[in-house]
Amino acid sequence: MNAVTGTVVAVLLSLVSAAGYALAAVAQSRLASASTGGRGALRRLLGRPQWWWAVGLNAAGALAHVAALHYGPLTLVQPLGALTLVAALPIGAYGAHRRVSRTEWRGAAWTLVGLVGLVAVTGPTAPDEALNLREALIVTGATLLLIGLLASRSRSRAGATTGLGHATASGVASGVGSALTQTLTAALARDLPGGPSGWWQTALLAVLIAAFAVGGLLLSQAAYRGGLAAPLAVVNLSNPAAAAVIGVALLGETFRAGAWGWVVAAAASLVAARGVVLLTTGLGTESPEAVTGTESGAVPSPRLDAVVPSDVTEALAVPEPVR
């Protein structure tokens, strides 16, 4: 396969990956909006077919992403993954019978620019390097402490802050899982040290990767209770940020373009933060006319009413709009 054909295939697979992740995020958001929480919430979630559809879509998106990296460079494939946010906004709005507000579109644009700028300067400079077992365990312990801190702070707050806290934890878990996956791949390619006992190191890394993958998925599910756009943006930002921290701190990597890379990364982070703020506040900026089927003078319906069963809607009916 020549370079042009490989690039085309990589782009197509990247678009498939972004669509899979976007559909999965929308499905998770709908499940979160209909969830009552409390004890047994996880058991009820695992018993819903929609949850397993979301899991399958996430898996399909991951496989398409890995396949795209096989045919195209990281500098091309990784920025295209940011299209997940662009695809998720209209899909989620369509399912909720509303239009995407201008503020949300601006927030998505700012976030995409920041994310692409961040990814452009944080690509690995030495992809054959990997964490050793001791470093992998240290990273695992530190990540678990950070996730626990973010989760505990999220439980003590309400609204969008809760969603963003869980979203940050989800992105960090996924980023660490990616770093461990790179370690496992490199280790298998050159055989793990330790002779006959090397198999248990491989098995341990596989277990850690699976745990972070499942944890990231469950944390994102919790994050979407605070909405879709802002948590999804934070997940997509904290993922490469966590991987970049590991690369710089432990693998001897550095930002591309040297010192200017640090400047670009800082500026991109500020731009992306501006986008997240707009996405967080943009959900309340739609006019009544922006909501499909809302008549003049009528009380707008909740955005996610299409995914809540009618009996639940009737039981929760109040004379004021649901916030």
TORKOL-364126 format. One line per field, with one value per residue (C-alpha): residue number from 0; z, y, x. Coordinates in steps of 0.001 Angstrom, whole numbers, padded with zeros to 6 digits. Each point is the difference from the previous one (the first is absolute). Layout:
BEGIN
torba	(NUM	...)
w	(Z	...)
v	(Y	...)
u	(X	...)
This chain:
BEGIN
torba	(0	1	2	3	4	5	6	7	8	9	10	11	12	13	14	15	16	17	18	19	20	21	22	23	24	25	26	27	28	29	30	31	32	33	34	35	36	37	38	39	40	41	42	43	44	45	46	47	48	49	50	51	52	53	54	55	56	57	58	59	60	61	62	63	64	65	66	67	68	69	70	71	72	73	74	75	76	77	78	79	80	81	82	83	84	85	86	87	88	89	90	91	92	93	94	95	96	97	98	99	100	101	102	103	104	105	106	107	108	109	110	111	112	113	114	115	116	117	118	119	120	121	122	123	124	125	126	127	128	129	130	131	132	133	134	135	136	137	138	139	140	141	142	143	144	145	146	147	148	149	150	151	152	153	154	155	156	157	158	159	160	161	162	163	164	165	166	167	168	169	170	171	172	173	174	175	176	177	178	179	180	181	182	183	184	185	186	187	188	189	190	191	192	193	194	195	196	197	198	199	200	201	202	203	204	205	206	207	208	209	210	211	212	213	214	215	216	217	218	219	220	221	222	223	224	225	226	227	228	229	230	231	232	233	234	235	236	237	238	239	240	241	242	243	244	245	246	247	248	249	250	251	252	253	254	255	256	257	258	259	260	261	262	263	264	265	266	267	268	269	270	271	272	273	274	275	276	277	278	279	280	281	282	283	284	285	286	287	288	289	290	291	292	293	294	295	296	297	298	299	300	301	302	303	304	305	306	307	308	309	310	311	312	313	314	315	316	317	318	319	320	321	322)
w	(000000	-001035	002219	-001533	000326	003565	000910	-001480	001905	003209	-000406	-000683	002995	002164	-001045	000828	003383	000749	-000982	002232	002991	-000619	-000204	003139	001869	-001016	001092	003344	000469	-000585	002448	002564	-000415	000630	002916	003467	001748	003506	001074	-002716	-002751	-001468	-000021	-001748	-002493	-000871	-000557	-002695	-003644	-000829	002282	-001865	-003291	001361	001064	-003463	-001684	002204	-000855	-003715	000220	001759	-002571	-002882	001676	000385	-003620	-001134	001810	-001979	-003314	000926	002246	003518	-001021	-002414	001880	003472	-000942	-002038	003201	001168	-002512	002625	001671	-003282	-000803	003516	000233	-002880	000686	003648	-000868	-002602	002513	002519	-002583	000163	-001965	000830	001299	-001420	003329	-000182	-003538	001072	002993	-002209	-002400	002807	001526	-003327	-000743	003450	-000186	-003441	001147	003114	-001891	-002692	002480	002314	-002426	001181	-001151	000809	-000423	000696	003600	002725	003733	002045	002498	002943	-001860	-001145	003598	001179	-002754	000895	003684	-000707	-002499	002427	002655	-002488	-001175	003593	000745	-003060	000756	003651	-000967	-002637	002542	002210	-002745	-002376	-003585	-002746	002448	000814	-003660	-000674	002997	-001130	-003593	001040	001889	-003031	-002353	002372	000328	-003773	-000491	002516	-001624	-003340	001522	001514	-003332	-001685	002700	-000528	-003776	000210	002626	-002086	-003047	001718	002676	003601	002207	002691	-002005	000726	002558	-002621	-000706	003313	-000784	-003307	001765	002649	-002626	-001861	003195	000745	-003550	000214	003397	-001239	-003138	002007	002623	-002646	-001555	003312	000980	-003308	000600	003317	-001656	-002541	002763	-000193	-003763	-003128	-001685	002843	001587	-003421	-000701	003352	-000615	-003372	001534	003151	-001921	-002064	002883	002313	-002661	-000605	003707	000102	-003168	001206	003601	-000526	-003643	-000716	-002612	-000577	-001779	-003689	-001079	003287	002215	-002475	000463	003651	-000997	-002592	002494	002620	-002525	-001332	003535	000615	-003286	000831	003505	-001551	-002166	002987	001815	-003015	-000261	003706	-000217	-003520	001060	001485	-002908	-002359	-000622	000129	-003775	-000147	001503	-002572	000622	002659	-000533	000941	003669	000715	002562	-001768	000446	001623	-002552	000789	000263	-003079	001898	003280	000138	-000004	003384	001549	-001702	001397	003457	-000016	-001575	001734	-000901	-000688	-002612	001049	000563)
v	(000000	003366	003073	001737	-003056	-000559	003589	-000281	-003237	001579	002989	-002216	-002212	003092	001275	-003388	000102	003507	-001002	-003082	001979	002727	-002450	-001751	003319	000949	-003414	000310	003503	-001212	-002846	002424	002359	-002840	-001480	000444	-000698	-001413	-003517	-002621	002619	-001871	-003286	001617	001628	-003293	-001535	002510	-000937	003671	-000109	-002920	001769	002925	-002377	-001565	003406	001040	-003226	000511	003558	-001213	-002729	002432	002415	-002687	-001062	003626	000291	-003012	001783	003618	002069	001039	003667	-000633	-002546	001530	003471	-001622	-001668	003451	-000244	-002120	003199	001510	-003137	-000459	003502	-000254	-003679	000716	003081	-001928	-002719	002647	001837	003285	001977	000477	003548	002446	000028	-003764	000198	002691	-002081	-003032	002048	001390	-003449	-001603	002627	-000455	-003783	-000133	002406	-002066	-003290	001519	000691	-003003	-002865	-002585	000591	-003547	-002401	-003041	001086	-001414	000051	-002691	-001974	002202	003176	-001562	-000808	003501	001559	-002314	000943	003730	-000194	-001846	002658	002780	-001706	-000511	003679	001142	-002379	001078	003678	-000734	-001643	003082	002376	000273	000973	000272	-000164	-003572	-000948	001683	-001668	-003452	000917	000993	-003274	-001923	001691	-000589	-003684	-000372	001842	-002212	-003043	001132	000413	-003486	-001387	001506	-001617	-003386	000221	000975	-002657	-002749	001136	-000363	-002596	001007	-000381	-002628	-003198	-002556	002283	002672	-001323	001256	003518	-000144	-001273	002732	002729	-001459	000020	003614	001065	-001700	001573	003509	-000538	-001108	002698	002703	-001182	-000006	003391	001503	-001469	001868	003153	000138	000554	003625	000220	-001170	002680	001350	-003408	-001468	002917	-000463	-003749	000701	002589	-001809	-003211	001334	002252	-003000	-001920	003031	000314	-003651	000380	003102	-001160	-003646	-000717	002863	001468	003711	002353	000389	003200	000130	003000	001301	-003271	000852	003427	-001495	-002618	002672	002186	-002982	-000941	003507	-000049	-003390	001170	002924	-002473	-002153	003075	000879	-003564	-000017	003220	-000545	-002458	002791	002438	-001482	002102	-001652	000120	-002142	-002947	-001975	-000156	002739	002448	003636	000445	-003723	-001412	-001623	-003719	-001415	-000652	-003664	-000753	-002208	-002554	-000044	-002483	001577	-001435	001556	003321	000037	-000898	002809	002594	003387	003332	001578	-000929	-002730	001446)
u	(000000	001462	000154	-003030	-002237	001202	-000822	-003501	-000637	001303	-002324	-003031	000764	000475	-003429	-001524	001734	-001272	-003547	000152	001213	-002605	-002900	001249	000218	-003539	-001301	001764	-001373	-003546	000461	001392	-002954	-002450	001937	-001421	003312	000099	000809	-000088	000487	002968	-001899	-002947	002359	001677	-003425	-000969	000676	000691	003036	001499	-000672	002034	002768	000015	000140	002915	001812	-000663	001325	003156	000628	-000489	002418	002663	-000494	000306	003335	001184	-000590	000677	002297	-000959	000140	-002879	-002110	000049	-001340	-002795	-001157	-001083	-002860	-001765	-001172	-001207	-002003	-001407	-001498	-002520	-000730	-000779	-002051	-002004	-000845	-001063	-002176	001885	002532	003636	000402	002494	001811	000419	001364	002458	001003	000540	002132	002184	000379	000912	002644	001503	-000120	001611	002709	000654	000166	002226	002804	-000396	000552	002529	003560	001111	-002952	002164	000613	-002188	-000483	001669	-002063	000969	-000938	-003259	-000953	000951	-002119	-002887	000126	000230	-002844	-002257	000645	-000782	-003188	-001095	000592	-001935	-002869	-000244	-000058	-002617	-002287	000201	-001111	-002945	-000730	002589	002904	-000928	-000004	003335	001639	-001022	000890	003521	000384	-001274	002451	002898	-000923	-000166	003294	001784	-001573	001425	003471	-000185	-001200	003048	002136	-001616	000369	003669	000674	-001557	001943	003350	-000897	-000429	003077	000050	000168	-002724	-001666	-000665	-003489	-001370	001214	-001870	-003115	000236	000269	-002991	-002074	000944	-000855	-003399	-000673	000791	-002094	-003049	000583	000236	-003251	-001877	001412	-001105	-003462	-000131	001341	-002829	-002545	001109	-000604	001781	002095	002162	000804	000824	002339	001758	000394	001610	002330	001112	000770	002948	001031	000421	001915	002231	000820	001068	002050	001842	000488	000933	000806	002354	-002332	-000345	-002326	000671	001763	001894	-000739	-002567	-001877	-000579	-001307	-002348	-001212	-000735	-001842	-001960	-001029	-001347	-001911	-001498	-000918	-001874	-001899	-000955	-001327	-002155	-001280	-000838	-002004	-001363	-002689	-002046	000219	-002616	-003047	-003433	-000094	003140	-001807	-001942	-003721	-000105	-002841	000082	-000780	000270	002384	002984	000349	003125	002726	000289	-003679	000202	002024	-001952	-002908	-003436	-000945	003085	-000731	-003537	001208	002529	-002313	000124	-001562	003411	002629	002383	003410)
